[in-house]
Amino acid sequence: MSKPKRMQQRVWIIFGFAILIFMGSFYEPATQNNPPSPASNIEQLIEQRQSDVQIEVSGTVTRLLSDDNEGSRHQRFIIELASGQTLLIVHNIDLAPRIDDIREGDEVRVYGEYIWNDKGGLIHWTHHDPANRHPHGWIRHQERLYQ
């Protein structure tokens, strides 16, 4: 191949890479399919007895419970929402850090999976999923994120 042809070929290759880089700059990863439900919908979830719904809520810790040590270990506490509704929070401490300094009266924000029960329900999956098959959950307490 002649020198001018090789030079032209190199220019086209560089031009192609430039186009790929330009087009790649517009790429945006897809968002999760399970966006959090607004906290105001928790009453609807309870009324309709729905479960397996990703939700984000804020509340005040009203009661600290003993850990559940059967199977995977879980830290447990009850929060009260602004509406007065209470929820059990079940936080897997084999997969996420324990919230050591949590106290009654503390404010928390929780993102996880809501499960209905006759006492109002619970939120679990408040941790990352090591297998990446479930939306990652978390608890925010005193500006620290536990996941």
Buried (B, 14 or more C-beta within 10 A) or exposed (E): EEEEEEEEEEEEEEEEEEEEEEEEEEEEEEEEEEEBBEBEBBEEBBEEEBEEBBBBBEBBBEEBEEEBEEEEBBBBBBBBBEEEBBBBBBBBBEBBBEBEEBEEEBEBBBBBBBBBEEEBBBBBBBBBEEEEEBBBBBBBBEEEEBB
